[in-house]
Amino acid sequence: MSKRHISVGQQTWALLCKNFLKKWRMKRETLLEWFFSFLLVLFTYQLSSNLHQVNDFTQLPAMDLGRVDNFNDSNYVIAFAPESKTTQEIMNKVASAPFMKGRTVLGWPDEKSMEDLDLNYSVDAVKVLFNDTFSYHLKFFWGGRIPKVKEHRDHSAHCQVMDEKVTCEASMFWEKGFVAFQAAINAAIIEITTNHSVMEELMSITGINMKILPFVAQAGVVTDLFIFFCIISFSAFIYYVSVNVTQERQYIKSLMMMMGLRESAFW
């Protein structure tokens, strides 16, 4: 009995050698286990540059966005609905805005009829849908004039560095014309309602992108996908280990009891 109570270290070493010999004799199965796990890790690494994006921004000073009427874009037409005497008068005032010179303004009975607009890939359609004289919706055919990323969503970056130039999502409202269209339509509505022109005042408004404090941003949902891929990369390996341990535990339990081996040596 005294010989059976050898040290846990010796028992562990003996079981380790046994498992090593078993794996060596089953080289093909062992190689496949490691190959599938490595394949997923390699796949994750190849996609990591696109999936996992972390931006570390230093402090950015305030940036002058210029006047509202500095907006200059010729690749669009304006379509409004419904066409009536009041809406036509409003859009005629809008057409007098400085940035609207030479632009096409089209009236339609309703939004559905706007589908008949004959546009090519280089022309955007700005849709003005009036609910009544004082309220309207702005819609854009391309959708590139308003930010696609919400600042409050996840931890995505609201500013990016492209070609050594810092661009912020919020400033798209100003730079792509959303504010200019809104100011022109509002000025036209005010003038029609009060018989007082405020077009010059609204067009002369200047915008400033406020100072941005240092922040660290990640790619939001995309980062979650990256973490998911990291987890499943090792799931195959964990599965094989679990199966091997379960089988080994089942087969060797009675043998260990008979030989007087300790439970801790197995684990």
HELIX and SHEET records of a PDB file:
HELIX    1   1 VAL A    8  ARG A   25  1                                  18    
HELIX    2   2 LYS A   27  LEU A   51  1                                  25    
HELIX    3   3 VAL A   68  ASN A   70  5                                   3    
HELIX    4   4 LYS A   85  VAL A   94  1                                  10    
HELIX    5   5 PRO A   98  MET A  100  5                                   3    
HELIX    6   6 LYS A  112  ASP A  116  5                                   5    
HELIX    7   7 GLU A  169  SER A  171  5                                   3    
HELIX    8   8 MET A  172  GLU A  175  1                                   4    
HELIX    9   9 PHE A  178  THR A  194  1                                  17    
HELIX   10  10 MET A  199  MET A  203  1                                   5    
HELIX   11  11 VAL A  221  SER A  233  1                                  13    
HELIX   12  12 SER A  235  MET A  259  1                                  25    
HELIX   13  13 GLU A  263  PHE A  266  1                                   4    
SHEET    1   A 2 VAL A  54  PHE A  57  0                                        
SHEET    2   A 2 PHE A 215  GLN A 218 -1                                        
SHEET    1   B 2 MET A  63  ARG A  67  0                                        
SHEET    2   B 2 THR A 206  ASN A 209 -1                                        
SHEET    1   C 4 VAL A 105  GLY A 107  0                                        
SHEET    2   C 4 TYR A  76  ALA A  81  1                                        
SHEET    3   C 4 ASP A 124  PHE A 130  1                                        
SHEET    4   C 4 TYR A 136  PHE A 140 -1                                        
SHEET    1   D 2 CYS A 159  MET A 162  0                                        
SHEET    2   D 2 LYS A 165  CYS A 168 -1                                        
END                                                                             
